Amino acid sequence: MSYAAAIDQLNAMAPELYARPGQPRRRFSLDEVRKLLNSLGDPQEHFRAVLIAGTNGKGSTASTLASILTEAGQRTGLYTSPHLERPNERIRLDREEIADADFARLYFRAHDAAQELVQAGRLPQLPSYFELLTAVAFLYFAEREIDIAVLEVGMGGRLDATNVVEPLVSIITDISLDHMEWLGPTILAIAREKAGILRRGGTMITLPQHPEANQVLGEVATELSVRGVSAVPYMPAAAAMGRYPVEALGATIRVDSPLAGAHQQRNVALAIAAAVELAGRHGFPITPAALERGIRRTYWPGRLERIAKYGVEWILDVAHNPAGAWALRASVRNQLEARVPRTLIFSCLRDKPIEEMAQILFPLFEHVVVAPIHTARAAARDDLLAAAEATGTPAVAAESMREAMRIAQGRSGGGVVVVSGSVYLVGEVRTLLLAAESESS
């Protein structure tokens, strides 16, 4: 079967986080994931792994750590979600995306195995989109005989498909309110779900954060006799912009990350702490030089990413919840202060707190353009416009992404256009901007 057929099948699957009216919400089960993987030869048992859970910063931490391990000469698998442009982005080996042919071959192997299990009555339902892609990633990593996989948890932790591995270390990034209909209505409840990636006698790497999250992580760590490792020593000694020194592996290294924004310093610190742990306790040949190179060569697009095109500076950021919106606001507020006019292209999913995100972001801009995104979970145009009206920010709705970009370009007057609110949105705009770049080169 072809790659196109694999993608068509995936796209036709109902999103696992969205239930249409009158339909029951999907239930997730690690037992079901284990049955599927067992039928595939238990690929997750053929490589060592690091698990990364949290609300924001998981992908940045994962990509930084994977880059460090690659620079240390390790065959490193990286599994992240969601993707910006194509599903292959989620599965990488030493910075290279899985090839289309390998993706298709392994997808149909996993899909066909799942169908057989359902027909035999051993599974009550076909795996979800995310569960199938996780199986594809594990098959690929096992087949390529990697040294280690860096796995970003998709949602929560306790019932996430990635949580079938036995991690060398578990990293927990910043926790905030998101996916509350699945994980619970409070930081306490969400943190307990994230703490599901911890193992008895294992290692947790984290940073001080919301007091309620700290409380839960401490309680679970104590219950499971988990050894806690703080990434605080790898934070800059004072507020730093750009490069800064930290002490790691017995040397002073210069942190020079391409990931913009002060909030990324926390994610880089977590990655450094994990690398030091892997070197010191698990024998990975990570050197100070590999740390420096890995941080510097990290690739993680769509996070305060800047693209100059059409006489405009486009800033793309996938902030998709209030915590992400606050981080974006803090990062661009001073930078945009003297840049007028300022325009925002915005859209988000209907299960996000639209009004709260609008209150955080919209007042920074003279113009807001509401754009359509292609998913059943998209927020309604009228709800987005109402959220803008409540902030007093002028807003218009576009019928397509190209139209949204044209409107924003026209209103920017050669200034700045920020694109944010949804991974779907950023991915589509990025595709259009890069396609235009390649056509003009």
N, C-alpha and C positions, 0 to 999 in steps of 0.2 A: 504494500500500500504506500501511497505517496505522502510526502510531507504536507501537501495541500489538503489531502484527505484527513490527515491527523488533526490539522488545525481546524478544519471544518467541523469535525466531530467535537473537538473541545469547545468551540464557539457555540455549538448547538446545545451544550449541556446547561442546565439551569444553574445560575450562580448559587453556590452553596450558602451564601449569606443573605439570600433574598427569597422569601416565600410569597408567592402570589396570594391575593385574598382567597380565603377558603381552603388553602392548602396547608398541611401541617409543616412545621419548620423541621428542617433536616436535623437528625441526631448524629453526632460523631462518636466513634468508638475506636479506641486503639486496638481492641481485639480484632475488629474487622480489618484494620490496616495490617496487623501482624499475620492474619490468615492470607491476605493477598501476597505479602512479602514472602511468607513461607512457601507458597506455591511457586514463587520465582527464585527459590534457592537462598532465601534470607540474605540478600545482598548487603544489608545494613551491618551484618556481622563481619564483613570483609575489609573494613577500614575503620580507623580511629576518627573521632569527631569532637567538635566543640559545638555546643548549643547556645544560641543567643535569643533571649526573649526580652520583652519590654513593649512599651507603647511607641516611643519615638527613638530614633537613633540606631535601631537594630541593623539596618542595611549598611549604614555608614561604618559602624563598628565591624561588621562582618567583612566588608570589602577591604577595610584597612588591615585587619588581621590576616586575611587571605593573601593580600599583597606582601605583607612581611614574610609569611611562610614561603611564598613563591621565591622571594629574594634570598631566602635561606636555602634554596635548592630543593625544597620539598614539592612533590607532586601534590598540588592542592586543589581540592574541589571546593567550589563555592556555590551554595544554593540559596537564592534570595527570592523575595516576592513583595509586591507584584512586579510585572515588567512594565517598561515604558512603551516599547514599540512592538516587540515580538517575544513569544514565550521562551525562545532559546536563551534570552538574556538571563533567565533564572538559573541556568545550569552552566557552570563554567569550569574549565580545567586550566589552571595557570593562565588566567585572564582571557582565555579563548572560549567563546560560546560553543556549545554543543552543535555539531554540524547538522544540517537539515536531515540528511540520510540517517544519521544515528538517532536523532530525535524521533523520526517516523518509525524506524524499526523497533525501538524500545517502547514507544508509546503503544503500538499495536500488540506487542508482546504482553505488556501489562494489561491493556484493555481486554484482550482475548482471554487472558488468565482470569480476570475478574468476571467476565461473562460466564465462563465455565463454572466458577464457584457459585454464582447466582443460580445457574441452571441446576446445579447439584444440590441446591438448598443449603449450602455452607455459608453463603452471604445473603443477608436480607435485601440488599440493594447494591447497585453498582457504586463504586467509589466516586467521590466528588472530584471536581476539577483539580483541586489542590492535592488530594490524596493520590490521584493518578500521576500528576507531575512529580510528586515526591518519590513515587515508585520508579519513575523514569530516571530521576536524578540518582537514586541509590544504585540502580542497575548500571548506569553509566560509570559511576565512580568505582564500583566493584570491578567492572569490566576493564577499566583503565588502570587498575591496581594503584590507586592513589595512596599517598602516605597519610593524608588527613583531610577531612571534610569540615568546612566551616558552614554551619547550617543556621539560617535565620528562621526562627519560628514564625509561622504564618499568622496565627491569632491565638491569644491566650498562651497556653503552654501545656497544661495538664492533658488535654485531649488532642493536641495538635499532632498531625501525622509524623512530624519530624521527631517527636518525643519517644519513638521506639528505639532510638540508639542509646548506647550507654556512653555519655560524654566524658571526656577527660576533664573538662572544666565546663561549668555553666556560667554564662554571663547574663546579667540582668541590667538592662539599660533603664532610662527614665520611664517611670510609670505615670500615666495620667488617665483621664476618663476618655474611653473610646470603646466601641463595640459593646456598649452597656447592655444591650438586649441579649447578648450572648454570654458576657463575662460577669455581669452584675452591675448594680447601680452606684457602687462606691469604690473609692481607691482601695479600701480594705479587701473587697471582694475580688477586684481585678488583680491586685497584687498576689492574692492567694492562688489564682489561676496561673499567673506567670511563674510563681514559685514551684509549680508542678514539674518544672524541668530539673529541679534539684534531686540529687540522689543521696541515699544514706551513706555517710562517710565520704561524700564527694567534696567538691570545691566550688564555691560561689564567688564570682568576681563582680563587684558593683561599686557604686559611689553613693554617698549620702544624698538623699532626695526628699520627696514628700514625706513628712513624719509618719503618716499612716502606712505608706509603702515600706518605710524603714522598719516599722513595728512588725508587720506581717513577715517580711523577709527574715528578720531576726528570730521571730518565733518559729518559723518553719526550719530555719537553719539549726536552731537549738534542738528541735524535735528529732531531726535527722542526723545530728552530730556532724553537720556540714562545716567545713573549714572556710571561714570568710576571708577573702582577700580584697583589700581596699585599693582602688586605683588612684586615690588622692595623691600619692607621691609622684604621679606622672602628670599631674596638672601643672600649668605654669605657676611660678611662685607669685606672680602679680598679673594684673590684667595685661594681656599680650595680644597684639595684632600681628599676624604673620608668623615669622619664625621665633622660636623660643627654646631654651635649653631645659632638659630634664636629665636626671641621673637614672640610668637603667643598665643592667648587666655589667656593673662595675665601671661604667664609663659615662661621660657626658655626651648625650646625643642632641643634635639639632632637629627639633620637630618642625617640618616644613610641609604641611599638608595642603593639597590643592582644594580641600573641602572648606568653603568659606563659612564664616559665622562663628561667633564665640561659643555657641552651643556645641560645635564640632570638637572643641577641645576636650569635652567630656567623653565623646565617643572615641577619640584617638587615645585618650588615657586608658580607657577600658581595653582597647586593642593591645596597647603596650603591656599592661598588666597581664593579659592573657598570654602574650608572647613570652614574657619573663617566666610565667608559671610553666609553660610548655617546655621552655629551655631548662629550667632548674629542676623540675620534678619529673619530667617525662623524657628528657634526653634529646629534645629536638635541637639541631645545630644552628640555633639562632644567635647571631652576633650583633654587636652594636651597629656595625655597618649595614647589616641586613635590616635592622630596625629603621635606620635613617632612610635607606633606599625604598623600603616597602611603604613607609608613610608617604614619601615624596611621590611615588608612582601609583598611588591609589587612584582608581577610576570609579566614580560613582556619580553619573550624570543626573541632572534634574534636581540638584540640591544647590540652590543659589547659583545655578549655572548661568553664565552670561554669554549671549550670542549677539554679535553685531550684524544686523541685516536690514536692508531697506532704509538706511539712514537712521535707524532706531537701535537703542540698546535694549535687548530683551533679557529679562531676568526670570528664569524658570525655577520654581520651587514647589515641591509636591506637598507642602503643608496641607494636611487633610483632616486636621482636628484642631481644637482650640490651642493645645500646647504647641503644635507645629506653627499655628498662626502667630502666636506670641513670639516664637523664636524668629520667624520671618520678619515680623514687625521690628523687633530689636535689631536685627541685622541690617535692615534697609532704611530705617527711619532717618538716621543721621546722613547716610549716603544720598538719600533722595531729597534732603531738605532744600538744597540749592538747585535741584533739577526740576524744572517746571516746563510744561505741564506734565503731570504724572497720571498714567492710565493703568488700570487693573483689568485683566481678563480673568473672570472668575466663574467657576462652577463647582458643584460638589454633589455628593450622594444624598439621597433623601433621608437617610438614617443619621446624618450628621447634624450637629446643632447649628443650623444655618444662621440664625439670628445672632448667636454669640460670635461666630467667626466673622460675620459682617461687622459687628461692633468693633472687633479687634483690628480688622484690616482696612475697611472701606474709608474711614476718615483720613487716611494717609494720602488719598488720591482725589484728583479733580474730576476724574471720569471713571466709571465702571462699565465694562462691557460684559454682559451675561452671555455665556456661550453654551451651546448644546453639547452633551457628551453621550456617546453611544453605549449605553448600558441600561438595563431594565431598572437599575437602582438610582438613576439620575434624579436629582431634585427637579421639581416642576419650575418652569420659567417664571410663573407668577409668584411663586414663593421666594425665588431669588430676587425678583424686582421689589417685592414687598420688604424684604430684609434691607435692601439698599435704601428704599424710601424712609425706613425707620431711622437710618443713620443720617439722613439729609444729604446723601451723596447722589448726584445725578447718575442715572444708569439707563442703559438701553439694552435690548435683547437682540442678538444676532440669530439668523436662521441657520448658519453653518459656521464651522470653525474658520474657514477662509474669510467669510464675511466679518467675523469677530476680529480677525487679525487686521483686515483692511480698515475697519472702523477705528481700532486702537492705534494703528499707524497714523491715520489721518488726524486723530485728536492729540497725538503725542507731540506733534510739532518738532520732531527730531529729538525728543527727550527720551524718557524711559517708559517701557511697558513691562509690567510685572504680570506673570502668568502663574496662577496658584489656585488651590482649593481641591484639586483632585489629581491623582496619578493619571487617570484617563485623559484629562485635559492637557496636562503637561506633555504626556507622551505624544498626543496628536499634534500639538503645536510644534514640538521639537522635530517630529518627522517632517512637517511642512517646511520648517526653517532650514533643516539640513538638506532636504531635497532641492530647495531653491539654491543653496550654496553649491551643490554639486552640478546643477544645471548651468550656473554662471561661471564655473571654473574651467 
